Amino acid sequence: MSKEEFPSFDKLLNSNWDYVYNYLLKKTSNKYISEEITIQSFSKAFEKIHLFNEQYKFKTWIVSIAKNQLNDYLKKKKIRFEN
């Protein structure tokens, strides 16, 4: 897929926001943290979109970023959630 064929970041955000947010909400049970990490995840993805491997689904990549962002957030805040 060429860059011209790649969906706009706006479209990727709109079509994946709920999935990422709900994934994080399930992990944290906290709307504020889930929204914050979702925003951070999409921001990081936008920053690193040139590293995205088009052989994989964007949804898989963004959830991986969200998972890492959540882990970083929890370490920084010294928070533990039961999974």
C-alpha positions as CSV (number, residue, x, y, z in Angstrom):
1,M,0.0,0.0,0.0
2,S,1.5,3.3,-1.0
3,K,1.3,6.4,1.2
4,E,-1.4,7.8,-1.2
5,E,-3.6,4.7,-0.5
6,F,-3.0,4.7,3.3
7,P,-6.1,6.0,5.1
8,S,-5.9,9.4,6.7
9,F,-4.8,9.5,10.3
10,D,-8.2,11.1,11.0
11,K,-10.0,8.1,9.6
12,L,-7.7,5.7,11.5
13,L,-8.4,7.6,14.7
14,N,-12.2,7.7,14.2
15,S,-12.4,4.0,13.2
16,N,-10.2,2.7,16.1
17,W,-10.8,5.1,19.0
18,D,-13.7,3.2,20.6
19,Y,-11.8,-0.1,20.3
20,V,-8.7,1.3,22.0
21,Y,-10.6,3.2,24.7
22,N,-12.8,0.2,25.6
23,Y,-9.7,-2.1,25.7
24,L,-8.1,0.3,28.2
25,L,-11.3,0.8,30.1
26,K,-11.6,-3.0,30.6
27,K,-8.0,-3.0,31.9
28,T,-8.3,0.0,34.2
29,S,-12.1,0.5,35.0
30,N,-11.2,4.2,35.0
31,K,-12.6,6.5,32.3
32,Y,-10.1,9.3,33.0
33,I,-7.1,7.0,32.7
34,S,-8.5,5.2,29.7
35,E,-9.2,8.4,27.8
36,E,-5.8,9.9,28.7
37,I,-3.9,6.7,27.6
38,T,-6.0,6.5,24.4
39,I,-5.0,10.1,23.5
40,Q,-1.4,9.4,24.3
41,S,-1.5,6.2,22.2
42,F,-2.8,7.9,19.1
43,S,-0.4,10.8,19.5
44,K,2.5,8.3,19.7
45,A,1.1,6.4,16.7
46,F,0.9,9.6,14.7
47,E,4.5,10.5,15.7
48,K,5.7,7.0,14.6
49,I,3.4,6.3,11.7
50,H,6.4,5.9,9.4
51,L,7.3,2.8,11.4
52,F,4.0,1.1,10.8
53,N,4.3,-2.2,9.0
54,E,1.5,-2.4,6.5
55,Q,1.6,-6.2,6.6
56,Y,-0.3,-6.0,9.9
57,K,-3.6,-4.4,10.9
58,F,-3.5,-0.9,12.2
59,K,-5.8,-2.0,15.1
60,T,-3.2,-4.5,16.3
61,W,-0.4,-1.9,16.2
62,I,-2.4,0.8,18.0
63,V,-3.5,-1.6,20.7
64,S,0.1,-2.7,21.2
65,I,1.0,1.0,21.6
66,A,-1.9,1.5,24.1
67,K,-0.7,-1.5,26.1
68,N,2.8,-0.1,26.4
69,Q,1.5,3.4,27.2
70,L,-0.7,2.0,29.9
71,N,2.3,0.0,31.4
72,D,4.4,3.1,31.3
73,Y,1.7,5.2,33.0
74,L,1.1,2.6,35.7
75,K,4.8,2.3,36.5
76,K,5.2,6.1,36.6
77,K,2.2,6.5,38.9
78,K,2.9,3.3,40.8
79,I,-0.6,2.0,40.3
80,R,-1.6,-1.7,40.1
81,F,-4.7,-3.1,38.6
82,E,-5.9,-6.6,39.0
83,N,-6.4,-8.2,35.6
